[in-house]
Amino acid sequence: MPNREDTPVTLIIRDALVNPPTWFASFRDLTLFCTIILRIDIVIESDEVDTYYRWIRKRGGMDFIQDFVRPGSEDGLRLDTARVFPRTIVTDRIVPENAHNLIARIESRTAPRNPWQRPDGR
């Protein structure tokens, strides 16, 4: 497993992706994997911090969330419903059918690059 401690990364998840049609269990799986395995800090980007904090906390989703931030205030890799900022992975929901794909895309964008590796991965 690559060592990511040298390059801290923040995953910024847009608040709309916490709501249905997202499955909350899939949201928790994604945040757990990114925090524990990929060692990525996760924040929720929202204009309505209090509302989302209470909603997520009530469902047990704060275990792997470090903070809430205002839109555009944090630099990092984004998971959003639209490409508003650079380094954004666009999705309309987090569900069992796409959670693995989202994790793979997050991992590919946060893994340290090996300067000796060819573009085709060999």
Number of C-alpha atoms within 10 A of each C-alpha: 6 9 10 14 10 7 11 11 19 20 24 26 24 21 20 17 20 21 15 12 12 16 17 19 15 19 19 20 20 20 25 19 14 20 19 11 11 21 17 25 19 23 23 25 25 20 14 12 16 10 10 19 17 13 15 16 11 10 11 13 20 16 12 20 20 14 14 22 18 14 13 11 7 15 13 18 21 26 25 21 17 13 13 11 13 10 13 20 18 14 14 14 22 25 19 15 10 13 17 15 11 18 17 12 12 21 15 11 15 20 15 13 10 9 7 8 9 8 7 5 7 6
